[in-house]
Amino acid sequence: MLDLQRLRALHAVAVHGTVNAAAESLGYTPSAVSQQIAKLERETRTVLLERQGRGVRLTEDARQLAETARELLGLVERAEAALEERRGEPSGRLTVAAFPSAARGLMPGVLAELAARHRTLDLRLSEVDPHLSVGMVARGAVDMAVTHDWDVAPMALPPGLARQRIGEDHSDLLVPRGHPLAARRGVRGAELAGEDWVCQPPGRVCHDWLVRTMRSAGHEPRVVHTADENPTLVALVAAGLGVAVIPRLGRGPLPDEVVTVPMEPVPVRRLYAVWRQEAARRPAVTETVRTLRSRWRGLSGEP
């Protein structure tokens, strides 16, 4: 009979791509993961990993076995969720991936509240870009993602996942204090033609939103500077190097050199918690989602 822990190691390598990343996700050393794979190769009399440059790649047999491992681990996850549900108390490890501004502006309070109320719940947070986190949940790399989408760029949910809306995060146009629009009480997208923009790099959700929104307003945005982190974008605006649309969550206090101008209509990104359906009844999941929504209402004033 195949050993489940060895199958878990193989699945982790398939999900994360390297032995080192698999070891980090499992809390093992790379040597321990390699040993588990070697024992599985002896058990199955099959070559599972092949050298590729400085790394390894899964053989075709290994990929098929890793898919079977994914199905078995899903059954284990449902069994664990059922036991946790019977106990009625959130417990065990729950790994959460959250996009940067949520990791900064929302998750610290959520984690502290859950830790104070549920001593047997072991929460682990990773900061992950939203375009990656949903796939990580689907692959089993994390248990839950706190992610977002925009009205013009809705999120596609892969089969086998469930989600719950946390709330809506409003955004503002940020301009340098001496900008001609700084004194306005509102501005529409069509009035922003010809502006220099600072935003996140291409491929990021916020960048896609900006391009689609400005195109729908009749012009192509001229992006002159890109940065991953919102504080960097704010600093670029403060230096007079462009304008930006930045959500309020995790934005923090703005420097005196930056002015917020409401946009019409108000740009809204929708915040979600996403998890695998196998874990839907797990108290750790339901309690974390409840706390996320409660904390968000406190931050945003949403009913």
Sine and cosine of phi, psi and omega as CSV:
sin_phi,cos_phi,sin_psi,cos_psi,sin_omega,cos_omega
0.00,0.00,0.69,-0.72,-0.03,-1.00
-0.94,0.33,0.64,-0.77,-0.02,-1.00
-0.99,0.15,0.78,-0.63,-0.09,-1.00
-0.91,0.42,-0.61,0.79,-0.02,-1.00
-0.91,0.41,-0.56,0.83,0.05,-1.00
-0.94,0.33,-0.61,0.79,0.09,-1.00
-0.91,0.42,-0.60,0.80,0.04,-1.00
-0.89,0.46,-0.63,0.77,0.03,-1.00
-0.90,0.43,-0.69,0.72,0.03,-1.00
-0.89,0.46,-0.69,0.73,0.03,-1.00
-0.87,0.49,-0.65,0.76,0.00,-1.00
-0.90,0.44,-0.63,0.77,0.05,-1.00
-0.91,0.42,-0.65,0.76,0.02,-1.00
-0.89,0.45,-0.63,0.78,-0.04,-1.00
-0.96,0.27,-0.71,0.70,-0.16,-0.99
-1.00,-0.08,-0.28,0.96,0.13,-0.99
1.00,-0.03,-0.38,0.92,0.01,-1.00
-0.66,-0.75,0.36,-0.93,0.04,-1.00
-0.91,0.41,-0.66,0.75,-0.02,-1.00
-0.89,0.46,-0.72,0.70,0.00,-1.00
-0.92,0.40,-0.62,0.79,0.06,-1.00
-0.89,0.46,-0.68,0.73,0.01,-1.00
-0.88,0.47,-0.67,0.74,0.00,-1.00
-0.89,0.46,-0.65,0.76,-0.02,-1.00
-0.93,0.38,-0.52,0.85,-0.05,-1.00
-1.00,-0.02,-0.20,0.98,-0.06,-1.00
0.98,0.21,0.39,0.92,0.03,-1.00
-0.96,-0.29,0.07,-1.00,0.21,-0.98
-1.00,0.03,0.42,-0.91,0.08,-1.00
-0.84,0.55,-0.59,0.81,0.02,-1.00
-0.88,0.47,-0.64,0.76,0.00,-1.00
-0.91,0.42,-0.65,0.76,0.03,-1.00
-0.90,0.43,-0.70,0.72,0.02,-1.00
-0.86,0.50,-0.63,0.77,0.03,-1.00
-0.91,0.41,-0.64,0.77,0.04,-1.00
-0.89,0.46,-0.67,0.74,0.01,-1.00
-0.91,0.40,-0.66,0.75,0.01,-1.00
-0.88,0.47,-0.66,0.75,0.03,-1.00
-0.91,0.42,-0.62,0.79,0.03,-1.00
-0.92,0.40,-0.59,0.81,0.06,-1.00
-0.89,0.45,-0.65,0.76,0.02,-1.00
-0.92,0.39,-0.65,0.76,0.01,-1.00
-0.88,0.47,-0.67,0.74,-0.09,-1.00
-1.00,-0.05,-0.16,0.99,-0.07,-1.00
0.81,0.59,0.69,0.72,-0.08,-1.00
-0.66,-0.75,0.67,-0.74,0.12,-0.99
-0.97,0.23,0.83,-0.56,-0.06,-1.00
-0.95,-0.32,-0.56,0.83,0.00,-1.00
-0.85,-0.53,0.67,-0.74,0.07,-1.00
-0.83,-0.56,0.58,-0.81,0.03,-1.00
-0.92,0.40,0.67,-0.74,0.08,-1.00
-0.61,-0.79,0.98,-0.19,-0.11,-0.99
0.89,0.45,-0.81,-0.59,0.04,-1.00
-1.00,-0.01,-0.09,1.00,-0.04,-1.00
-0.90,-0.44,-0.39,-0.92,0.01,-1.00
-0.71,-0.70,0.31,-0.95,0.13,-0.99
-0.71,-0.71,0.48,-0.88,0.02,-1.00
-0.98,0.20,0.68,-0.74,0.13,-0.99
-0.95,0.30,0.18,-0.98,0.02,-1.00
-0.89,0.46,-0.64,0.77,0.07,-1.00
-0.88,0.48,-0.63,0.78,0.00,-1.00
-0.91,0.41,-0.64,0.77,0.01,-1.00
-0.89,0.46,-0.66,0.75,0.03,-1.00
-0.91,0.42,-0.67,0.75,0.01,-1.00
-0.92,0.38,-0.59,0.81,0.03,-1.00
-0.91,0.41,-0.57,0.82,0.06,-1.00
-0.92,0.39,-0.65,0.76,0.09,-1.00
-0.89,0.45,-0.65,0.76,0.04,-1.00
-0.87,0.49,-0.65,0.76,0.02,-1.00
-0.86,0.51,-0.67,0.74,0.01,-1.00
-0.91,0.40,-0.66,0.75,0.02,-1.00
-0.91,0.42,-0.67,0.74,0.01,-1.00
-0.92,0.40,-0.50,0.87,0.10,-0.99
-0.90,0.43,-0.65,0.76,0.06,-1.00
-0.90,0.44,-0.67,0.74,0.03,-1.00
-0.88,0.47,-0.67,0.75,-0.01,-1.00
-0.88,0.47,-0.65,0.76,0.03,-1.00
-0.91,0.40,-0.63,0.78,0.02,-1.00
-0.91,0.42,-0.68,0.73,0.03,-1.00
-0.90,0.43,-0.63,0.78,0.02,-1.00
-0.90,0.44,-0.63,0.78,0.01,-1.00
-0.91,0.42,-0.66,0.75,0.02,-1.00
-0.91,0.42,-0.69,0.73,0.02,-1.00
-0.89,0.45,-0.61,0.79,0.01,-1.00
-0.90,0.43,-0.64,0.77,0.01,-1.00
-0.90,0.43,-0.58,0.81,0.04,-1.00
-0.95,0.30,-0.46,0.89,0.05,-1.00
0.96,0.26,0.25,0.97,-0.05,-1.00
-0.75,-0.66,0.80,-0.60,0.07,-1.00
-0.84,0.54,0.77,-0.64,-0.04,-1.00
-0.41,-0.91,0.13,-0.99,0.01,-1.00
0.98,0.18,-0.09,-1.00,-0.04,-1.00
-1.00,-0.01,0.67,-0.74,0.10,-0.99
-0.74,-0.67,0.91,-0.43,-0.01,-1.00
-0.99,-0.11,0.75,-0.66,-0.08,-1.00
-0.82,-0.58,0.76,-0.65,0.12,-0.99
-0.97,-0.26,0.79,-0.62,-0.02,-1.00
-0.76,-0.65,0.61,-0.79,0.03,-1.00
-0.93,0.37,0.39,-0.92,-0.24,-0.97
-0.79,0.61,-0.74,0.67,-0.07,-1.00
-0.94,0.33,-0.47,0.88,0.11,-0.99
-0.96,0.28,-0.62,0.78,0.05,-1.00
-0.88,0.48,-0.51,0.86,-0.02,-1.00
-1.00,0.01,-0.68,0.73,-0.17,-0.99
-0.99,-0.16,-0.28,0.96,-0.08,-1.00
-0.84,-0.54,-0.72,0.70,-0.19,-0.98
-0.93,0.37,-0.57,0.82,0.00,-1.00
-0.83,0.56,-0.70,0.72,0.03,-1.00
-0.92,0.40,-0.62,0.78,0.03,-1.00
-0.89,0.45,-0.74,0.67,-0.03,-1.00
-0.89,0.45,-0.66,0.75,-0.01,-1.00
-0.91,0.41,-0.66,0.75,0.00,-1.00
-0.91,0.42,-0.70,0.71,0.00,-1.00
-0.91,0.41,-0.64,0.77,0.01,-1.00
-0.90,0.44,-0.59,0.81,-0.01,-1.00
-0.95,0.32,-0.54,0.84,-0.08,-1.00
-1.00,0.00,-0.49,0.87,-0.14,-0.99
-0.75,-0.66,1.00,-0.05,-0.08,-1.00
-0.92,0.38,-0.41,0.91,-0.04,-1.00
-1.00,-0.04,0.08,1.00,0.02,-1.00
-0.99,-0.12,0.83,-0.56,-0.04,-1.00
-0.95,-0.30,1.00,-0.08,-0.04,-1.00
-1.00,-0.03,0.68,-0.73,0.02,-1.00
-0.77,-0.64,0.83,-0.56,-0.05,-1.00
-0.96,-0.27,0.67,-0.74,0.16,-0.99
-0.79,-0.62,0.68,-0.73,0.09,-1.00
-1.00,0.08,0.86,-0.50,-0.11,-0.99
-0.64,-0.76,0.66,-0.75,0.05,-1.00
-0.88,0.48,0.59,-0.80,-0.10,-1.00
-0.90,0.44,-0.44,0.90,0.00,-1.00
-0.96,0.27,-0.14,0.99,0.02,-1.00
-0.95,-0.32,-0.48,0.88,-0.24,-0.97
-0.93,0.37,-0.61,0.79,-0.02,-1.00
-0.90,0.44,-0.67,0.75,0.06,-1.00
-0.89,0.46,-0.56,0.83,0.04,-1.00
-0.91,0.42,-0.61,0.79,0.07,-1.00
-0.91,0.42,-0.71,0.70,-0.03,-1.00
-0.87,0.49,-0.60,0.80,-0.02,-1.00
-0.99,0.13,-0.16,0.99,-0.03,-1.00
1.00,0.06,0.22,0.98,0.01,-1.00
-0.95,0.30,-0.52,0.85,0.10,-0.99
-0.67,-0.74,0.28,-0.96,-0.03,-1.00
-1.00,0.07,-0.52,0.85,-0.10,-1.00
-0.52,-0.85,0.49,-0.87,0.11,-0.99
-0.82,-0.58,0.66,-0.75,0.22,-0.98
-0.98,-0.22,0.93,-0.36,-0.16,-0.99
-0.69,-0.72,-0.08,-1.00,-0.03,-1.00
-0.46,-0.89,0.29,-0.96,0.21,-0.98
-0.61,-0.80,0.05,-1.00,0.01,-1.00
-0.87,-0.49,0.35,-0.94,-0.03,-1.00
-0.86,0.50,-0.55,0.83,0.00,-1.00
-1.00,0.01,-0.08,1.00,0.00,-1.00
-0.63,-0.77,0.94,0.34,-0.07,-1.00
-0.91,0.41,0.49,-0.87,-0.03,-1.00
-0.99,0.11,0.76,-0.65,0.11,-0.99
-1.00,0.05,0.78,-0.62,-0.04,-1.00
-0.98,-0.18,0.87,-0.49,0.01,-1.00
-0.89,0.45,0.40,-0.92,0.06,-1.00
-0.85,0.53,0.57,-0.82,0.05,-1.00
1.00,0.00,-0.02,1.00,0.01,-1.00
-0.93,-0.36,0.43,-0.90,0.08,-1.00
-0.80,-0.60,0.39,-0.92,0.01,-1.00
-0.58,-0.81,0.35,-0.94,0.06,-1.00
-0.68,-0.73,0.74,-0.67,0.03,-1.00
-0.94,0.34,0.75,-0.67,0.08,-1.00
-1.00,0.01,-0.69,0.73,-0.01,-1.00
0.19,-0.98,-0.20,-0.98,-0.01,-1.00
-0.85,-0.53,0.77,-0.64,-0.02,-1.00
-0.96,-0.27,0.89,-0.45,-0.01,-1.00
-0.99,0.12,0.44,-0.90,0.00,-1.00
-0.84,-0.55,0.36,-0.93,0.04,-1.00
-0.78,-0.62,0.41,-0.91,0.19,-0.98
-0.99,0.16,0.79,-0.62,0.05,-1.00
-0.95,-0.30,0.80,-0.61,0.00,-1.00
-0.74,-0.67,0.40,-0.91,0.12,-0.99
-0.89,0.45,0.51,-0.86,-0.09,-1.00
-0.83,0.56,-0.57,0.82,-0.01,-1.00
-1.00,0.05,0.15,0.99,-0.05,-1.00
-0.94,0.33,0.55,-0.84,0.02,-1.00
-0.85,0.53,-0.42,0.91,-0.01,-1.00
-1.00,-0.01,-0.05,1.00,-0.14,-0.99
-0.87,0.49,-0.48,0.88,-0.05,-1.00
-1.00,-0.07,0.01,1.00,-0.05,-1.00
-0.96,0.26,0.50,-0.86,0.07,-1.00
-1.00,-0.04,-0.11,0.99,0.03,-1.00
-0.07,-1.00,0.47,-0.88,0.00,-1.00
-0.55,-0.83,0.60,-0.80,0.03,-1.00
-0.98,-0.21,0.35,-0.94,-0.06,-1.00
-0.85,0.53,-0.58,0.82,-0.03,-1.00
-0.90,0.44,-0.40,0.92,-0.01,-1.00
-0.99,0.15,-0.06,1.00,-0.08,-1.00
-0.98,-0.19,0.13,0.99,0.06,-1.00
-0.87,0.49,0.68,-0.73,0.03,-1.00
1.00,0.03,-0.10,1.00,0.02,-1.00
-0.96,0.28,0.51,-0.86,0.21,-0.98
-1.00,0.10,0.76,-0.65,-0.06,-1.00
-0.94,-0.35,0.55,-0.83,0.26,-0.96
-0.88,-0.48,0.72,-0.70,-0.03,-1.00
-0.33,-0.94,-0.02,-1.00,0.03,-1.00
-0.94,0.34,0.31,-0.95,-0.06,-1.00
-0.92,0.40,0.33,-0.95,0.09,-1.00
-0.82,0.57,0.59,-0.81,-0.05,-1.00
0.99,-0.11,-0.30,0.95,0.07,-1.00
-0.99,0.13,0.46,-0.89,-0.05,-1.00
-0.86,0.51,-0.69,0.72,-0.05,-1.00
-0.92,0.39,-0.58,0.81,0.05,-1.00
-0.90,0.43,-0.71,0.70,0.02,-1.00
-0.87,0.50,-0.64,0.77,0.02,-1.00
-0.88,0.48,-0.72,0.69,-0.03,-1.00
-0.87,0.50,-0.74,0.67,-0.04,-1.00
-0.88,0.47,-0.73,0.68,-0.03,-1.00
-0.91,0.42,-0.66,0.76,-0.05,-1.00
-0.93,0.38,-0.71,0.71,0.00,-1.00
-0.94,0.35,-0.57,0.82,0.07,-1.00
-0.90,0.44,-0.64,0.77,0.03,-1.00
-0.92,0.39,-0.36,0.93,0.05,-1.00
-1.00,0.04,-0.02,1.00,0.13,-0.99
0.97,-0.23,0.19,0.98,0.01,-1.00
-0.47,-0.88,0.30,-0.95,0.01,-1.00
-0.99,-0.11,0.81,-0.58,0.01,-1.00
-0.93,0.37,0.66,-0.75,0.04,-1.00
-0.99,-0.11,0.99,-0.12,-0.04,-1.00
-1.00,0.06,0.89,-0.46,-0.06,-1.00
-0.97,-0.25,-0.43,0.90,0.01,-1.00
-0.65,-0.76,0.62,-0.78,0.05,-1.00
-0.79,-0.62,0.52,-0.86,0.06,-1.00
-0.39,-0.92,0.50,-0.86,-0.01,-1.00
-0.97,0.26,-0.62,0.79,-0.17,-0.99
-0.99,-0.12,0.69,-0.72,0.03,-1.00
-0.86,0.51,-0.65,0.76,0.04,-1.00
-0.84,0.54,-0.56,0.83,0.06,-1.00
-0.92,0.38,-0.65,0.76,0.04,-1.00
-0.89,0.46,-0.67,0.74,0.02,-1.00
-0.88,0.48,-0.67,0.74,0.00,-1.00
-0.90,0.45,-0.60,0.80,0.03,-1.00
-0.92,0.39,-0.64,0.77,0.07,-1.00
-0.90,0.43,-0.69,0.72,-0.01,-1.00
-0.86,0.51,-0.51,0.86,0.01,-1.00
-0.99,0.14,0.02,1.00,0.03,-1.00
0.98,0.19,0.39,0.92,-0.11,-0.99
-0.99,-0.10,0.03,1.00,0.02,-1.00
0.36,-0.93,-0.05,-1.00,0.06,-1.00
-0.90,-0.44,0.28,-0.96,-0.04,-1.00
-0.49,-0.87,0.44,-0.90,0.20,-0.98
-0.95,-0.33,0.89,-0.46,-0.11,-0.99
-0.75,-0.66,0.78,-0.63,0.05,-1.00
-0.89,0.46,0.33,-0.94,-0.07,-1.00
-0.99,0.16,-0.52,0.86,-0.04,-1.00
-0.88,0.48,0.83,-0.56,0.07,-1.00
0.95,0.31,0.13,0.99,-0.06,-1.00
-0.95,0.30,-0.59,0.81,0.01,-1.00
0.97,0.23,0.04,-1.00,0.02,-1.00
-0.89,0.46,0.62,-0.78,0.00,-1.00
-1.00,-0.09,0.54,-0.84,0.07,-1.00
-0.93,0.38,0.33,-0.94,-0.03,-1.00
-0.86,0.50,-0.41,0.91,-0.06,-1.00
-0.98,0.21,-0.08,1.00,-0.07,-1.00
-0.89,-0.45,0.68,-0.73,0.01,-1.00
-0.85,-0.53,0.67,-0.74,0.09,-1.00
-1.00,-0.05,0.67,-0.74,0.04,-1.00
-0.80,-0.60,0.83,-0.55,0.02,-1.00
-0.89,0.46,0.63,-0.77,0.09,-1.00
-0.99,-0.17,0.49,-0.87,0.01,-1.00
-0.83,-0.56,0.90,-0.44,-0.08,1.00
-0.96,0.29,0.29,-0.96,-0.04,-1.00
-0.93,0.37,0.81,-0.58,0.08,-1.00
-0.92,0.39,0.74,-0.67,-0.07,-1.00
-0.77,-0.63,0.77,-0.64,0.20,-0.98
-0.94,-0.35,0.63,-0.78,-0.06,-1.00
-0.99,-0.14,0.77,-0.63,-0.03,-1.00
-0.99,-0.10,0.67,-0.74,-0.03,-1.00
-0.72,-0.70,0.47,-0.88,0.31,-0.95
-0.97,-0.25,0.71,-0.70,-0.05,-1.00
-0.80,-0.60,0.69,-0.73,0.02,-1.00
-0.50,-0.86,0.19,-0.98,0.02,-1.00
-0.98,0.20,0.60,-0.80,-0.04,-1.00
-0.88,0.48,-0.49,0.87,0.01,-1.00
-0.87,0.50,-0.45,0.89,-0.05,-1.00
-0.98,-0.22,0.21,0.98,-0.13,-0.99
-0.87,0.50,-0.53,0.85,-0.06,-1.00
-1.00,-0.07,0.05,1.00,-0.03,-1.00
-0.95,0.32,0.82,-0.58,0.00,-1.00
-0.83,0.56,-0.55,0.83,0.03,-1.00
-0.88,0.48,-0.60,0.80,0.02,-1.00
-0.96,0.29,-0.77,0.63,-0.07,-1.00
-0.90,0.44,-0.60,0.80,0.00,-1.00
-0.95,0.30,-0.59,0.81,0.05,-1.00
-0.92,0.39,-0.66,0.75,0.04,-1.00
-0.90,0.44,-0.68,0.73,0.01,-1.00
-0.88,0.48,-0.66,0.75,-0.02,-1.00
-0.94,0.35,-0.62,0.78,0.07,-1.00
-0.84,0.54,-0.73,0.68,-0.04,-1.00
-0.93,0.37,-0.64,0.77,0.02,-1.00
-0.90,0.43,-0.70,0.71,0.01,-1.00
-0.90,0.43,-0.64,0.77,0.00,-1.00
-0.90,0.43,-0.65,0.76,0.04,-1.00
-0.87,0.49,-0.63,0.78,0.03,-1.00
-0.91,0.41,-0.57,0.82,-0.01,-1.00
-0.98,0.21,-0.66,0.76,-0.17,-0.99
-0.99,-0.13,-0.36,0.93,-0.09,-1.00
0.99,0.14,0.13,0.99,0.05,-1.00
-0.91,0.41,0.55,-0.83,0.03,-1.00
-0.94,0.33,0.00,0.00,0.00,0.00
